[in-house]
Each structure stands twice: as structure tokens, then as C-alpha cells.
Amino acid sequence: MRLAAERDSVAREYVTDFAATFEIGAPAIRAGRQSGLTWREATVDGYLTLLAALPDTHVARKLGASEAKRISARAAEVVAAGGVRTGAGQAAIAALDTELRDAKNSRNPGTTADLTCAALFVVILEDGWTA
């Protein structure tokens, strides 16, 4: 995993004791739930927080580091617009979702999805599942 850590965020998680999961993703999801967000909303919030913080390495492998950084910057804009918490943020989420869709699925931030799943696992394991 050390050999791949620079180019793959999942490998980096193993090398760093799951730093992004425990320091970015789980806190974002937990904070969302504590502020009254549904699981779905908190998951989207956690996903956007991770994507804004870490360029997706799946995208970087397909389209290059600059495109991955551009997508992270777009996610940061969505978070700044309020994300799931505001109408403007929800519109920004819809616009970003449209931007990420292409016929080859090359802009799919799949590594960020993996990190989000790990963060959900941590929150559910530590805090329990409450509706």
C-alpha cells in the first residue's frame, strides 16, 4: 500500500491509519447528523467535504491531476454555497452532478465514494444507527 499511497487514496488510508476517514469524512457525517440532517443528507455532506479536501485519485488516473483538482474546487464551491442545507447549495449539487456525468463515466469520483462508505461505517459503528 505504501507504494501506491501517492496515487491512490484508498491505499493512502491503509498507510495513514485511515486519516481521511477519521479526520474528515466521519466528523463531517457525524456533524451533519447532529445538526439534524437525514442520513442521506449527511452522506452527501460528508462526500462533498471529502471531495473538496482531497482530489479524487480515480479521476486523476483517468483524466489527470489537474481535472481531479478542478473537481475538488467545484465541490468546495458547492460546500461554500451551503451544500444540502440551502436551496443555492442544492442547486449547486445538481449542477455538479450534471458536470460529473459523461458517456465514459470518466469524471466519477469513485475513490471519494469509497472513503465516504468507510466514514459511514465508522459513524454507524461508533454512534449506532438512528433514524
DRENLORO-525299 format. One record per residue: x, y, z of N, C-alpha, C, O in turn; residue number from 1. Coordinates in pm, whole numbers. Example, Ala and Ser with C-alpha at 12.3 -4.5 7.8 and 13.67 -1.06 7.14 Angstrom:
! DRENLORO-525299
<atom <1319; -569; 780>; <1230; -450; 780>; <1320; -330; 780>; <1424; -332; 846>; 1> <atom <1285; -225; 708>; <1367; -106; 714>; <1290; 3; 787>; <1341; 114; 804>; 2> 
***
This chain:
! DRENLORO-525299
<atom <82; -120; 0>; <0; 0; 0>; <87; 126; 0>; <49; 228; -58>; 1> <atom <201; 119; 64>; <291; 235; 65>; <330; 276; -76>; <339; 395; -107>; 2> <atom <354; 178; -161>; <395; 208; -298>; <287; 281; -376>; <317; 362; -464>; 3> <atom <163; 255; -344>; <51; 315; -417>; <-7; 438; -346>; <-92; 506; -403>; 4> <atom <36; 467; -226>; <-27; 572; -144>; <-27; 710; -210>; <-121; 786; -189>; 5> <atom <74; 743; -288>; <79; 874; -351>; <-22; 889; -465>; <-63; 1000; -498>; 6> <atom <-61; 778; -524>; <-151; 786; -639>; <-290; 728; -613>; <-376; 733; -700>; 7> <atom <-312; 672; -494>; <-441; 609; -464>; <-482; 640; -320>; <-414; 601; -225>; 8> <atom <-593; 709; -306>; <-639; 750; -172>; <-678; 633; -84>; <-664; 641; 38>; 9> <atom <-727; 524; -141>; <-761; 407; -60>; <-633; 346; -3>; <-628; 311; 115>; 10> <atom <-531; 332; -86>; <-403; 281; -37>; <-348; 374; 72>; <-295; 328; 172>; 11> <atom <-363; 504; 50>; <-316; 602; 149>; <-387; 585; 282>; <-327; 606; 388>; 12> <atom <-512; 549; 280>; <-586; 526; 404>; <-520; 415; 487>; <-505; 429; 609>; 13> <atom <-481; 307; 422>; <-415; 198; 494>; <-284; 243; 556>; <-252; 202; 668>; 14> <atom <-209; 326; 487>; <-77; 372; 533>; <-89; 476; 644>; <0; 486; 728>; 15> <atom <-197; 552; 645>; <-214; 661; 742>; <-312; 629; 853>; <-363; 720; 919>; 16> <atom <-340; 501; 875>; <-439; 461; 976>; <-575; 525; 950>; <-645; 564; 1044>; 17> <atom <-612; 535; 823>; <-742; 585; 780>; <-765; 730; 823>; <-870; 766; 875>; 18> <atom <-663; 812; 798>; <-668; 953; 839>; <-786; 1028; 778>; <-859; 1096; 851>; 19> <atom <-806; 1018; 649>; <-917; 1092; 585>; <-1051; 1045; 639>; <-1142; 1125; 660>; 20> <atom <-1064; 915; 661>; <-1188; 859; 715>; <-1219; 918; 852>; <-1329; 965; 877>; 21> <atom <-1118; 913; 941>; <-1140; 955; 1080>; <-1130; 1105; 1101>; <-1191; 1157; 1195>; 22> <atom <-1056; 1175; 1018>; <-1035; 1318; 1040>; <-1122; 1410; 954>; <-1143; 1526; 989>; 23> <atom <-1173; 1357; 843>; <-1253; 1441; 752>; <-1394; 1382; 735>; <-1493; 1448; 768>; 24> <atom <-1402; 1260; 685>; <-1530; 1202; 649>; <-1623; 1176; 767>; <-1735; 1226; 769>; 25> <atom <-1576; 1099; 864>; <-1662; 1068; 979>; <-1703; 1193; 1056>; <-1820; 1205; 1092>; 26> <atom <-1612; 1287; 1082>; <-1656; 1409; 1152>; <-1762; 1487; 1073>; <-1853; 1544; 1133>; 27> <atom <-1750; 1491; 941>; <-1849; 1564; 861>; <-1985; 1495; 867>; <-2087; 1562; 884>; 28> <atom <-1986; 1364; 855>; <-2114; 1291; 861>; <-2174; 1302; 1001>; <-2294; 1326; 1016>; 29> <atom <-2091; 1285; 1101>; <-2139; 1295; 1240>; <-2196; 1435; 1267>; <-2302; 1448; 1327>; 30> <atom <-2126; 1538; 1224>; <-2173; 1676; 1245>; <-2305; 1699; 1172>; <-2395; 1766; 1224>; 31> <atom <-2316; 1645; 1053>; <-2441; 1657; 979>; <-2558; 1593; 1052>; <-2666; 1652; 1063>; 32> <atom <-2536; 1473; 1102>; <-2643; 1404; 1176>; <-2678; 1482; 1302>; <-2795; 1496; 1335>; 33> <atom <-2577; 1531; 1373>; <-2602; 1604; 1497>; <-2674; 1736; 1472>; <-2740; 1788; 1561>; 34> <atom <-2660; 1790; 1351>; <-2729; 1916; 1320>; <-2868; 1893; 1263>; <-2938; 1988; 1227>; 35> <atom <-2910; 1766; 1255>; <-3046; 1735; 1212>; <-3059; 1686; 1069>; <-3171; 1665; 1022>; 36> <atom <-2948; 1668; 998>; <-2957; 1616; 862>; <-2999; 1470; 864>; <-2967; 1396; 956>; 37> <atom <-3070; 1431; 761>; <-3103; 1288; 743>; <-2975; 1213; 710>; <-2872; 1275; 682>; 38> <atom <-2980; 1081; 714>; <-2863; 1002; 675>; <-2822; 1035; 532>; <-2704; 1049; 502>; 39> <atom <-2920; 1046; 444>; <-2890; 1077; 304>; <-2819; 1212; 292>; <-2717; 1223; 224>; 40> <atom <-2873; 1313; 357>; <-2813; 1446; 351>; <-2674; 1448; 414>; <-2581; 1509; 360>; 41> <atom <-2660; 1380; 527>; <-2530; 1376; 594>; <-2427; 1301; 510>; <-2309; 1336; 510>; 42> <atom <-2471; 1200; 438>; <-2381; 1126; 350>; <-2334; 1215; 235>; <-2215; 1218; 204>; 43> <atom <-2426; 1288; 174>; <-2390; 1381; 67>; <-2295; 1487; 121>; <-2197; 1523; 56>; 44> <atom <-2325; 1538; 240>; <-2240; 1639; 301>; <-2099; 1584; 327>; <-2000; 1652; 298>; 45> <atom <-2090; 1464; 378>; <-1960; 1402; 401>; <-1885; 1379; 272>; <-1764; 1402; 264>; 46> <atom <-1956; 1334; 171>; <-1896; 1310; 39>; <-1838; 1440; -18>; <-1724; 1443; -64>; 47> <atom <-1917; 1546; -14>; <-1870; 1674; -67>; <-1752; 1728; 13>; <-1660; 1787; -44>; 48> <atom <-1754; 1709; 144>; <-1645; 1755; 229>; <-1516; 1681; 194>; <-1409; 1742; 184>; 49> <atom <-1526; 1549; 177>; <-1409; 1471; 137>; <-1359; 1511; -2>; <-1239; 1530; -23>; 50> <atom <-1451; 1526; -96>; <-1414; 1561; -233>; <-1349; 1699; -239>; <-1255; 1721; -314>; 51> <atom <-1400; 1792; -160>; <-1342; 1926; -155>; <-1201; 1923; -96>; <-1114; 2000; -136>; 52> <atom <-1179; 1834; -1>; <-1050; 1827; 69>; <-944; 1747; -7>; <-825; 1776; 4>; 53> <atom <-988; 1646; -83>; <-894; 1553; -146>; <-931; 1530; -291>; <-1036; 1473; -319>; 54> <atom <-847; 1572; -384>; <-875; 1540; -525>; <-889; 1388; -541>; <-810; 1311; -488>; 55> <atom <-989; 1348; -614>; <-1021; 1206; -630>; <-916; 1137; -717>; <-892; 1177; -830>; 56> <atom <-854; 1033; -663>; <-747; 965; -735>; <-799; 877; -849>; <-724; 847; -942>; 57> <atom <-923; 837; -843>; <-982; 763; -956>; <-994; 855; -1078>; <-960; 817; -1189>; 58> <atom <-1042; 976; -1055>; <-1049; 1076; -1161>; <-908; 1110; -1210>; <-885; 1121; -1330>; 59> <atom <-815; 1128; -1118>; <-678; 1164; -1155>; <-615; 1058; -1245>; <-544; 1091; -1340>; 60> <atom <-641; 931; -1217>; <-586; 824; -1302>; <-646; 829; -1442>; <-578; 799; -1541>; 61> <atom <-772; 866; -1451>; <-839; 868; -1582>; <-813; 996; -1660>; <-791; 991; -1781>; 62> <atom <-816; 1111; -1591>; <-813; 1240; -1661>; <-700; 1332; -1620>; <-685; 1440; -1677>; 63> <atom <-621; 1292; -1523>; <-509; 1374; -1480>; <-537; 1450; -1351>; <-651; 1473; -1313>; 64> <atom <-428; 1488; -1285>; <-437; 1556; -1156>; <-507; 1691; -1165>; <-578; 1730; -1073>; 65> <atom <-488; 1762; -1276>; <-550; 1895; -1286>; <-702; 1884; -1290>; <-771; 1968; -1231>; 66> <atom <-755; 1784; -1357>; <-901; 1766; -1360>; <-953; 1725; -1223>; <-1058; 1771; -1180>; 67> <atom <-880; 1639; -1155>; <-920; 1598; -1020>; <-921; 1720; -926>; <-1012; 1734; -845>; 68> <atom <-822; 1806; -938>; <-817; 1928; -855>; <-931; 2023; -891>; <-987; 2088; -804>; 69> <atom <-964; 2032; -1020>; <-1074; 2118; -1064>; <-1205; 2070; -1003>; <-1286; 2151; -956>; 70> <atom <-1227; 1940; -1004>; <-1349; 1883; -947>; <-1353; 1908; -796>; <-1459; 1938; -741>; 71> <atom <-1239; 1895; -729>; <-1234; 1925; -585>; <-1270; 2071; -560>; <-1341; 2103; -464>; 72> <atom <-1220; 2159; -644>; <-1253; 2301; -629>; <-1402; 2325; -649>; <-1462; 2407; -579>; 73> <atom <-1462; 2254; -743>; <-1608; 2266; -765>; <-1684; 2216; -642>; <-1783; 2276; -602>; 74> <atom <-1637; 2106; -584>; <-1702; 2056; -462>; <-1691; 2158; -350>; <-1786; 2177; -274>; 75> <atom <-1577; 2224; -339>; <-1560; 2329; -237>; <-1658; 2444; -260>; <-1710; 2501; -164>; 76> <atom <-1683; 2477; -385>; <-1781; 2581; -417>; <-1921; 2539; -373>; <-1998; 2620; -321>; 77> <atom <-1953; 2412; -393>; <-2084; 2360; -352>; <-2098; 2367; -201>; <-2202; 2409; -150>; 78> <atom <-1995; 2327; -129>; <-1997; 2335; 17>; <-2013; 2480; 60>; <-2092; 2509; 151>; 79> <atom <-1940; 2572; -2>; <-1949; 2714; 32>; <-2087; 2771; 4>; <-2131; 2865; 71>; 80> <atom <-2158; 2714; -95>; <-2294; 2759; -128>; <-2398; 2704; -31>; <-2515; 2739; -40>; 81> <atom <-2355; 2619; 61>; <-2448; 2565; 160>; <-2476; 2417; 145>; <-2540; 2358; 232>; 82> <atom <-2429; 2357; 37>; <-2449; 2212; 18>; <-2595; 2173; 34>; <-2684; 2238; -21>; 83> <atom <-2619; 2068; 110>; <-2755; 2017; 128>; <-2841; 2107; 215>; <-2963; 2089; 222>; 84> <atom <-2780; 2205; 281>; <-2850; 2287; 379>; <-2925; 2406; 320>; <-3010; 2465; 388>; 85> <atom <-2895; 2444; 196>; <-2960; 2563; 138>; <-3011; 2533; -2>; <-2966; 2438; -67>; 86> <atom <-3103; 2612; -47>; <-3153; 2600; -184>; <-3043; 2623; -285>; <-3033; 2551; -385>; 87> <atom <-2959; 2724; -260>; <-2848; 2752; -351>; <-2749; 2636; -352>; <-2697; 2599; -457>; 88> <atom <-2725; 2579; -236>; <-2635; 2464; -228>; <-2690; 2343; -300>; <-2616; 2271; -367>; 89> <atom <-2820; 2320; -287>; <-2883; 2207; -355>; <-2877; 2226; -507>; <-2857; 2130; -581>; 90> <atom <-2895; 2349; -552>; <-2883; 2377; -696>; <-2739; 2354; -741>; <-2715; 2303; -851>; 91> <atom <-2643; 2391; -657>; <-2502; 2369; -690>; <-2469; 2220; -694>; <-2390; 2176; -778>; 92> <atom <-2530; 2143; -605>; <-2512; 1996; -608>; <-2563; 1941; -740>; <-2496; 1860; -804>; 93> <atom <-2682; 1983; -781>; <-2740; 1935; -907>; <-2652; 1972; -1025>; <-2632; 1891; -1116>; 94> <atom <-2598; 2093; -1025>; <-2510; 2136; -1134>; <-2382; 2054; -1137>; <-2337; 2013; -1244>; 95> <atom <-2322; 2030; -1020>; <-2201; 1949; -1014>; <-2230; 1806; -1060>; <-2151; 1747; -1134>; 96> <atom <-2341; 1752; -1017>; <-2380; 1617; -1060>; <-2388; 1609; -1212>; <-2341; 1512; -1271>; 97> <atom <-2447; 1708; -1275>; <-2456; 1712; -1421>; <-2317; 1720; -1483>; <-2289; 1651; -1582>; 98> <atom <-2231; 1803; -1427>; <-2093; 1817; -1478>; <-2016; 1686; -1471>; <-1933; 1657; -1558>; 99> <atom <-2041; 1607; -1368>; <-1964; 1485; -1347>; <-2010; 1369; -1436>; <-1940; 1269; -1449>; 100> <atom <-2125; 1383; -1496>; <-2177; 1274; -1580>; <-2125; 1289; -1722>; <-2137; 1395; -1783>; 101> <atom <-2067; 1182; -1774>; <-2029; 1177; -1914>; <-2045; 1033; -1963>; <-2058; 940; -1883>; 102> <atom <-2043; 1016; -2092>; <-2070; 884; -2151>; <-1970; 778; -2105>; <-2006; 662; -2092>; 103> <atom <-1846; 817; -2080>; <-1743; 721; -2040>; <-1732; 707; -1888>; <-1651; 628; -1839>; 104> <atom <-1811; 783; -1814>; <-1808; 779; -1668>; <-1668; 812; -1614>; <-1629; 763; -1508>; 105> <atom <-1595; 895; -1687>; <-1457; 924; -1650>; <-1444; 1027; -1538>; <-1339; 1035; -1475>; 106> <atom <-1546; 1105; -1513>; <-1542; 1206; -1406>; <-1605; 1155; -1277>; <-1635; 1234; -1187>; 107> <atom <-1626; 1026; -1267>; <-1686; 966; -1149>; <-1587; 964; -1034>; <-1489; 890; -1040>; 108> <atom <-1609; 1044; -928>; <-1518; 1043; -814>; <-1539; 918; -727>; <-1585; 927; -613>; 109> <atom <-1504; 805; -782>; <-1529; 677; -717>; <-1446; 653; -592>; <-1494; 588; -499>; 110> <atom <-1324; 704; -588>; <-1244; 687; -467>; <-1308; 763; -351>; <-1307; 715; -238>; 111> <atom <-1362; 879; -379>; <-1430; 956; -275>; <-1552; 880; -224>; <-1584; 886; -106>; 112> <atom <-1620; 809; -313>; <-1733; 726; -270>; <-1685; 617; -175>; <-1751; 588; -75>; 113> <atom <-1570; 557; -204>; <-1515; 455; -115>; <-1484; 513; 23>; <-1515; 452; 125>; 114> <atom <-1423; 631; 25>; <-1390; 695; 152>; <-1517; 732; 229>; <-1520; 725; 352>; 115> <atom <-1620; 772; 157>; <-1747; 806; 221>; <-1808; 682; 286>; <-1861; 690; 397>; 116> <atom <-1801; 569; 218>; <-1853; 444; 277>; <-1777; 408; 404>; <-1838; 365; 502>; 117> <atom <-1645; 425; 402>; <-1566; 397; 522>; <-1607; 489; 636>; <-1619; 445; 751>; 118> <atom <-1630; 616; 605>; <-1671; 712; 707>; <-1809; 677; 763>; <-1831; 687; 884>; 119> <atom <-1901; 637; 677>; <-2033; 593; 724>; <-2020; 473; 817>; <-2085; 468; 921>; 120> <atom <-1936; 378; 780>; <-1914; 260; 862>; <-1867; 301; 1002>; <-1917; 249; 1102>; 121> <atom <-1772; 393; 1008>; <-1720; 439; 1137>; <-1829; 504; 1221>; <-1845; 473; 1339>; 122> <atom <-1905; 593; 1160>; <-2010; 665; 1234>; <-2116; 567; 1284>; <-2160; 577; 1399>; 123> <atom <-2158; 476; 1200>; <-2261; 379; 1241>; <-2207; 287; 1349>; <-2277; 256; 1445>; 124> <atom <-2083; 242; 1334>; <-2023; 153; 1433>; <-2005; 223; 1567>; <-2034; 165; 1672>; 125> <atom <-1959; 347; 1565>; <-1933; 419; 1690>; <-2059; 478; 1752>; <-2074; 475; 1874>; 126> <atom <-2149; 530; 1671>; <-2265; 603; 1722>; <-2395; 525; 1714>; <-2492; 558; 1782>; 127> <atom <-2398; 421; 1631>; <-2520; 344; 1610>; <-2605; 402; 1499>; <-2584; 515; 1454>; 128> <atom <-2698; 323; 1457>; <-2790; 362; 1350>; <-2917; 415; 1414>; <-2989; 341; 1481>; 129> <atom <-2943; 542; 1394>; <-3067; 601; 1441>; <-3136; 666; 1324>; <-3072; 731; 1242>; 130> <atom <-3264; 649; 1317>; <-3342; 705; 1205>; <-3357; 852; 1209>; <-3419; 911; 1121>; 131> 
***
